[in-house]
């Protein structure tokens, strides 16, 4: 899409979840999310450069797209006791991908900017126990 003569990516997100009740006491779910690539504006905030990207958009292009998956399960151990577990970022996608680029006003000087717009956590396991009294 062109806005003011410049290409703009509209942020896109698609997500979904499949849930399965395996038994009367065990339920599982698998979820996923896809985020499309996003426009890296000229004025993107780079704190170490005084708040301006200074050429990152020309050298690196748009922020990268990504997909995330998570897995969760619930087990009803007894009437009052329930156990839950979840793994977020199941495939351990790394969102730290800094790449060098020459500064617009000083091409012999390089800086770094992340290929992703968001830095998300690596694989994370959550465990929970709940009891009804």
C-alpha positions as CSV (number, residue, x, y, z in Angstrom):
1,X,0.0,0.0,0.0
2,X,1.3,3.5,-0.8
3,X,0.8,6.4,1.6
4,X,2.3,9.8,0.6
5,X,4.2,8.0,-2.2
6,X,5.9,5.6,0.2
7,X,5.2,1.9,0.7
8,X,3.6,1.0,4.0
9,X,2.9,-2.5,5.4
10,X,-0.3,-2.8,7.3
11,X,0.3,-4.7,10.5
12,X,-1.3,-8.1,10.1
13,X,-1.9,-10.8,12.7
14,X,-3.5,-14.2,12.4
15,X,-3.9,-16.5,15.3
16,X,-5.7,-19.7,16.2
17,X,-6.0,-22.5,18.7
18,X,-6.9,-26.1,18.6
19,X,-8.2,-27.6,21.8
20,X,-8.6,-31.3,22.5
21,X,-10.2,-33.0,25.5
22,X,-8.2,-36.2,25.5
23,X,-10.0,-37.8,28.5
24,X,-12.4,-36.5,31.2
25,X,-9.4,-35.4,33.2
26,X,-6.9,-34.3,30.5
27,X,-7.3,-31.4,28.0
28,X,-4.6,-30.1,25.6
29,X,-4.3,-27.1,23.3
30,X,-2.0,-25.9,20.6
31,X,-2.0,-22.3,19.6
32,X,-0.2,-20.3,17.0
33,X,0.2,-16.7,15.9
34,X,1.6,-15.2,12.7
35,X,2.7,-11.6,12.5
36,X,3.4,-10.1,9.1
37,X,6.5,-7.9,8.3
38,X,6.1,-4.3,9.3
39,X,7.4,-1.1,7.8
40,X,10.5,0.3,9.5
41,X,10.0,4.1,9.4
42,X,12.9,6.5,8.9
43,X,12.0,8.0,12.3
44,X,12.1,4.6,14.1
45,X,13.4,5.2,17.7
46,X,17.0,4.1,18.2
47,X,18.0,5.4,21.6
48,X,21.7,5.1,21.1
49,X,21.5,7.3,18.0
50,X,19.6,10.1,19.7
51,X,16.2,8.7,18.8
52,X,16.6,8.4,15.0
53,X,17.3,5.3,12.9
54,X,19.7,7.3,10.6
55,X,19.5,4.9,7.7
56,X,18.3,1.7,9.1
57,X,15.2,1.6,7.0
58,X,17.1,2.0,3.8
59,X,19.8,-0.6,4.7
60,X,17.8,-3.2,6.5
61,X,14.3,-2.9,5.1
62,X,11.1,-3.8,6.9
63,X,10.9,-5.5,10.3
64,X,10.7,-9.3,9.8
65,X,7.6,-11.4,10.1
66,X,7.4,-14.3,12.5
67,X,5.3,-17.2,13.8
68,X,4.9,-18.4,17.4
69,X,3.4,-21.6,18.8
70,X,2.5,-22.6,22.3
71,X,1.3,-25.8,23.9
72,X,-0.8,-26.1,27.1
73,X,-2.4,-28.8,29.1
74,X,-4.7,-29.2,32.1
75,X,-5.0,-32.3,34.3
76,X,-7.8,-32.7,36.8
77,X,-5.9,-34.9,39.3
78,X,-8.8,-35.2,41.7
79,X,-12.0,-33.3,42.5
80,X,-10.3,-30.4,44.3
81,X,-6.9,-30.5,42.6
82,X,-6.1,-29.3,39.1
83,X,-2.6,-29.1,37.4
84,X,-1.8,-26.8,34.5
85,X,1.3,-26.5,32.3
86,X,2.1,-24.3,29.3
87,X,5.0,-23.8,27.0
88,X,5.1,-20.4,25.2
89,X,7.4,-19.9,22.2
90,X,7.4,-23.7,21.7
91,X,10.0,-23.6,18.9
92,X,12.3,-21.2,20.8
93,X,12.2,-18.5,18.2
94,X,15.1,-16.0,18.8
95,X,14.0,-12.4,18.5
96,X,17.4,-10.9,19.0
97,X,18.8,-10.4,15.6
98,X,20.8,-7.2,15.4
99,X,22.3,-6.3,12.1
100,X,24.9,-3.7,11.2
101,X,24.2,-0.8,8.8
102,X,26.0,2.4,7.8
103,X,24.7,5.7,9.2
104,X,23.1,7.9,6.6
105,X,25.0,11.0,7.5
106,X,28.3,9.2,8.2
107,X,28.6,6.1,5.9
108,X,31.9,5.1,7.3
109,X,30.3,4.6,10.8
110,X,28.1,1.6,11.4
111,X,25.4,1.0,14.0
112,X,23.1,-2.0,14.7
113,X,19.3,-2.4,14.6
114,X,17.1,-5.4,15.4
115,X,15.5,-7.2,12.4
116,X,12.3,-7.7,14.6
117,X,10.1,-4.9,15.9
118,X,9.4,-6.8,19.1
119,X,11.9,-8.6,21.3
120,X,9.9,-11.5,22.8
121,X,11.0,-14.0,25.4
122,X,12.6,-17.4,24.6
123,X,10.8,-20.6,25.4
124,X,9.1,-20.3,28.7
125,X,7.4,-23.0,30.9
126,X,4.6,-22.1,33.2
127,X,3.3,-24.6,35.9
128,X,0.3,-24.0,38.1
129,X,-1.6,-26.0,40.7
130,X,-5.0,-25.0,42.0
131,X,-7.1,-26.5,44.7
132,X,-10.7,-25.9,45.7
133,X,-11.4,-25.9,49.3
